[in-house]
């Protein structure tokens, strides 16, 4: 067998080097996949006319998918849907995460500003 004449330390070093190179390949592919997903998402948002995408620089300005999550939560809150049910729709796991957005009815915000305005 090929490995019989190689010391155990050399085998371990060779294995470590192979493993590190494999980790770099996996990391590179994950990074490339993440970039490709982001690129396709930006193109789709541009196609829906929700923003502007520049293919040369691969940059996007406009609405993000996460914006719709917050808008949906705000709209459900405005319609009087219970917080727990709204959280199941938006995917918030805890009440504190849901409240972090500061989701309130616009009328209640206006009332608060009117209360402090002289």
HELIX and SHEET records of a PDB file:
HELIX    1   1 UNK A    2  UNK A    5  5                                   4    
HELIX    2   2 UNK A    8  UNK A   47  1                                  40    
HELIX    3   3 UNK A   65  UNK A   78  1                                  14    
HELIX    4   4 UNK A   83  UNK A   90  1                                   8    
HELIX    5   5 UNK A   95  UNK A  100  1                                   6    
HELIX    6   6 UNK A  106  UNK A  116  1                                  11    
SHEET    1   A 2 UNK A  51  UNK A  54  0                                        
SHEET    2   A 2 UNK A  59  UNK A  62 -1                                        
END                                                                             
